[in-house]
Amino acid sequence: MEEGDGGTPLIDPKAAGDQAVCRPDVLRDVAGAMSRDLLPQLESAPHKVHDLPTQAVGDWDVARGYADTAHRAFLATTETMGFVAEQVRRIIDDLVATANTVQDGDARAADTARRTQPS
């Protein structure tokens, strides 16, 4: 069970029943933390992986084969790291979009309720 500030449960599955609760502020907080703490590390990680320079192995054919394999592994690793960073960016965007949609829906529902209440 996820907990909010002060250990208060955000959603109690036993009490939720058919209700779904979404707190836009929590979604934005999570998106902000991911943008601030996780995404920069993911984006910089491929630049920290070093490739094996092909000239370092010399002219020996077997060593060149290993160097080619190491280079392909380097390319696959950096490509995968870029893919993971892109997925995290999408998750952040989705969290913000969901928070905006919920907040907009709440505002429209409140407006509709005000207009339909008898004066």
C-alpha positions as CSV (number, residue, x, y, z in Angstrom):
1,M,0.0,0.0,0.0
2,E,1.4,3.4,-1.0
3,E,1.7,6.0,1.7
4,G,1.6,9.7,1.5
5,D,3.2,12.3,3.8
6,G,3.1,11.3,7.5
7,G,2.4,7.6,6.7
8,T,-1.2,8.3,5.7
9,P,-2.4,5.7,3.2
10,L,-3.1,7.3,-0.2
11,I,-5.5,4.4,-1.1
12,D,-6.8,1.8,1.2
13,P,-7.8,-1.1,-1.0
14,K,-10.2,-2.5,1.6
15,A,-12.2,0.8,1.7
16,A,-11.8,1.8,-1.9
17,G,-14.6,-0.5,-3.3
18,D,-15.6,0.8,-6.7
19,Q,-14.0,4.2,-6.2
20,A,-10.8,5.3,-7.8
21,V,-8.9,8.1,-6.2
22,C,-6.3,10.2,-8.0
23,R,-4.4,13.0,-6.4
24,P,-3.0,15.3,-9.1
25,D,-0.6,16.9,-6.6
26,V,1.0,13.4,-5.9
27,L,1.3,12.6,-9.5
28,R,3.0,15.9,-10.2
29,D,5.3,15.4,-7.2
30,V,6.4,12.0,-8.5
31,A,6.9,13.4,-12.0
32,G,9.0,16.2,-10.6
33,A,11.1,13.9,-8.5
34,M,11.7,11.6,-11.5
35,S,12.6,14.6,-13.7
36,R,14.9,16.0,-11.1
37,D,16.5,12.9,-9.6
38,L,16.3,10.0,-12.1
39,L,16.1,11.4,-15.6
40,P,19.4,13.4,-15.6
41,Q,21.3,10.3,-14.4
42,L,19.7,8.2,-17.1
43,E,20.4,10.8,-19.8
44,S,24.1,11.1,-18.8
45,A,24.7,7.3,-18.3
46,P,25.5,6.6,-22.0
47,H,28.2,9.2,-22.0
48,K,29.9,7.4,-19.1
49,V,30.2,4.1,-20.9
50,H,33.6,3.8,-22.6
51,D,34.1,2.1,-25.9
52,L,37.2,0.0,-26.6
53,P,39.3,1.9,-29.2
54,T,39.9,-0.5,-32.1
55,Q,43.5,0.6,-32.4
56,A,44.1,-0.5,-28.8
57,V,44.0,-4.2,-29.8
58,G,46.5,-4.0,-32.6
59,D,46.4,-6.0,-35.8
60,W,45.9,-9.4,-34.4
61,D,42.8,-10.9,-36.1
62,V,41.4,-12.6,-33.0
63,A,41.8,-9.5,-30.9
64,R,40.1,-7.4,-33.6
65,G,37.2,-9.9,-33.5
66,Y,36.9,-9.3,-29.7
67,A,37.2,-5.5,-30.2
68,D,34.3,-5.7,-32.8
69,T,32.2,-7.7,-30.3
70,A,33.0,-5.2,-27.5
71,H,32.1,-2.3,-29.8
72,R,28.7,-3.9,-30.7
73,A,28.1,-4.4,-27.0
74,F,28.9,-0.8,-26.4
75,L,26.4,0.3,-29.1
76,A,23.7,-2.0,-27.8
77,T,24.3,-0.8,-24.2
78,T,24.2,2.9,-25.0
79,E,21.1,2.4,-27.3
80,T,19.3,0.5,-24.5
81,M,20.2,3.3,-22.0
82,G,18.7,5.9,-24.4
83,F,15.6,3.7,-24.8
84,V,15.2,3.5,-21.0
85,A,15.6,7.3,-20.7
86,E,12.9,7.8,-23.4
87,Q,10.5,5.5,-21.6
88,V,11.0,7.4,-18.3
89,R,10.4,10.7,-20.2
90,R,7.1,9.2,-21.4
91,I,6.1,8.1,-17.9
92,I,6.8,11.6,-16.6
93,D,4.7,13.1,-19.4
94,D,1.9,10.6,-18.8
95,L,1.9,11.4,-15.0
96,V,1.6,15.1,-15.7
97,A,-1.1,14.5,-18.4
98,T,-3.1,12.3,-16.1
99,A,-2.9,14.9,-13.3
100,N,-4.0,17.6,-15.7
101,T,-6.9,15.5,-17.0
102,V,-8.1,14.6,-13.5
103,Q,-7.8,18.2,-12.3
104,D,-9.7,19.4,-15.4
105,G,-12.4,16.8,-14.9
106,D,-12.8,17.8,-11.3
107,A,-13.1,21.4,-12.3
108,R,-15.7,20.6,-15.0
109,A,-17.7,18.4,-12.5
110,A,-17.7,21.1,-9.9
111,D,-18.8,23.7,-12.4
112,T,-21.6,21.4,-13.6
113,A,-22.7,20.8,-10.0
114,R,-22.8,24.5,-9.3
115,R,-24.9,25.1,-12.4
116,T,-27.4,22.4,-11.7
117,Q,-27.9,23.2,-8.0
118,P,-31.2,25.0,-7.3
119,S,-30.8,28.7,-6.4
